């Protein structure tokens, strides 16, 4: 079952870089998500998977003003998006690494190739596939940098494989490095790539979230609100049901 994108009204906020004390000082994407979720104003709300929130903060801060405004329509999509499936963290890491590998600097490419191969092996282990299984998307990404793939395979051969899985902290570090690699890349469309990465990351996480949230109509804050109307998160509705 797919998630329905909640309705976003006119008069949406202008997003800006960094953290803000209140809506009067500005807002980043995750701060607006905290408001929409009815949480305390914060750029680290509990309503969103922590790795996805890290990706969102990094993309928000690396975009120019014009491209950052394209993230506004994604705000309702990330509220309540916190899947319990352990594969979700690995899948998001894989998404970020595949996006960065074709355009990042050489040293960053090695790390991204390593992240791809390791994540694919973790997912293969969890899904009961053969250890050498690679998705088509990962094959295409690795094909853009054969030298990085060779380095990563040699590294894994020396270090061995840990089937335990990918921790959220590791996935968050890869996400940060991936966004930074894209933002610094010598390509004309790096801003477009960052927007597309966040959109894909949201969609990947949504695939592990079977519940469909009710549409949300939002009154965006223009000043510090005295009373905030809570919009239940996906988990809250799940517990209530």
Buried (B, 14 or more C-beta within 10 A) or exposed (E): EEBEBBEBEEEBBEBBBEBBEEBEEBBBBBBBBBBBBBBEBEBBBBBBBBBBBBBBBBBBBBBEEEBBBBBBEBBBBBBBBBBEBBBBBBBBBBBBBBBBBBBBEEEBBBBBBBBBBBBBBBBBBBEEBEEEEBBEBBEEBBEBBEEBBEBBBEBBEEEEEEEEBBEBEBBBBBBBBBBBBBBEBEEEEBBBBBBBBBBBBBEBBBBBBEEEBEEBEBEBBEEEEEEBEEBBBBBBBBEEE
